[in-house]
Each structure stands twice: as C-alpha cells, then as structure tokens.
Amino acid sequence: MENFHAVGTDGAPNMCGVKDSFYTHLKERIPHLILIQCICHSIDKCAEYAFKKLDSVLTYILAESHNYLAHSAKRWAEYVEYYKVLISLLMCIIRLYVIRYTYWCCSFQTKNQGASEIATVVRNALARLGASFEARN
C-alpha cells in the first residue's frame, strides 16, 4: 500500500465522500493519497445542474434537437451545412461591427486619447473571435 499515490473514482459519495467512503478509509492508512475524480462524470454533473436551471421549454428543445439529429446521417449533414452558413453570417456581422466600431473610435479619438486604447483592445478581441470562428470552418 505504500506504493499508492492516488486513487481515481467516478465521484460517487460512497467512493469519495467525506464520511465512511472508500477514499477516506484509504486516506487513514495512506496520508499522502491524492483523490482524482473522473472529468467526464464531473462534466456530466455540471451539465445536469445547468439543465435544471434552464427553462423547461429550452430543455425540451435541446433534448429533442439532439434526438432528431443523432439518428440520421442525412439530418446531421444538413445541420453541418446550416451551421457553416450560420457561422459565415456571424463572421460578416462581426466584420461589419469591427469596421463600424473602428470608425467610431477613430472619430472619437480626437476628443479622448483613451478611446484609442479601448478601440485597440476591442479590435484585438473581435479579431481573435473571428479567427476562432474561421478556424472551425
């Protein structure tokens, strides 16, 4: 047992709970033991909690959208094409916004030197956002 350094669990209370769990029993014998919980189970718990906070109509739409797409390769392919068009439209909107915002900041710059710094920060953030959308396509 002295070779044990860590234990991985699914995060269930009987495995890693504070009282009377598998981990607490091992920790009594091995003080340096590290607990590693499964990231997939942790993300599942987060998603479950998020779904509880969502409106029931939105939850229904998300669940049914998945069910509708998951069982048909043709529907999935159509969704991917729709997604590409949607991303292209979003990219156009972002580019127009950058152009408009840059113009506004340049005209405002003569009145306020801080606007130039703000414009640079926003322009860089929008450019990174646009690059991440383009990288996905």
N, C-alpha and C positions, 0 to 999 in steps of 0.2 A: 504493500500500500504506500510505501514511501516514494514510489515512482510516479504516483498520481500527481498531476499538476493542475488539471482542470477536468470538469465534467460538463458535458453538453446535454441539454434537455429541451423538451418542447415548450417549457414554460408552464406546465400544469402545476397547480398548487401541491399535489402530492409528490411532485418531483423536486420543486424548488421553492416551496412555501417557507414562511418564516418559522412556523412551528411544526415539528414532527414530520419533516419531509425527508426524502432520500438525500438531498443536498445537506440539510442540517445534521443528519446522522453522520455523513461522511466528513463534514466540516469539524465535528467534535474530535474525530480521530486524525484528521489532516488539516491543521490550522491554515496552511498556505494555499488551500484549494481554491480555485477560481471557478465561478459559475458562468457558463456560456449558454445563453438561450438562443434557440433557433430563430434566425432572422425571418424566415418565411412565416412561422407562427406569429411572431411579433407584428409583422406587417398585416397579417390576417386579422389580428386583434384590432389594429388601428383602423382597418377598413370596416370592420364590423361596427366599431364605435362611431365612425363617420356616417355610416348608413343609418344608424339610429338617430343621428342629428338631422339627417336630410328630411325634407318633406316627403310624405308617403307617395305623392304623385311622381315626384322626381325619382324616387327609389324604384317605383314600378317601371318607369320609362327606361331607366338604366338596365334593370334586370331583363326586361323584355327585349331591349335592343341587343343585349348580349345573346339571348336565346335565339333571336331572329337571325343573327349573323353567324353564330357558332356552328350551325348545322347545314350550311350551304356555301360551297366554294364560290359559286357564281355571285351570291349576295355579298360575300366578303370581297371579291374582286371589284364589284361595283362600288362598295364602300371605300375601298382604297383609291379608286379613281375620283370619287366625290371628295375625299379627303385632300387629294392633290390639288384639285380645283379650289377648294376652300383655303388651303394654305397659300396658293397663288394670289387669291383675292386679299387675304390678310397681308401678304407681303406688299401688294400695291397700296393698301391703306396705310401701312407703316411708312412706306417710302413717301407718300404724299404728306403724311404727318410730319416726317423729318424735314421735308422741304418747307412746309408751312412754318414749323417751329423755328427753323434756322432763319427764315426771313424775318419772323417776328423778333427774334433775339438780336439780329443784326441791326434792325431799325431801332430797337430799344437800347442798343449798346451805347449809342452816343449820349444817352441820358444817364446810364448806370453801368459802370465798369464791371460790377458783379454779375450782370446778366451774361456777359461773355463766358465767364467761368461756368455758370449754370448751363448755358447752351452747350458747352463742350461736354459736360458730364452727361446731359440728356442725350446728346447726339451719339456719344460713345455707347451708352446703354442701349439705345434703339438700334445701333449698328450691330451690336452683339446679338440682340434679339433677332434681328433679321438674318444674321449669319447662321444662327442655330436653326431657324426655320428652313433656310436654304440647304443646310447640311442634311436635313431629314429627307429631302426630295432627291 
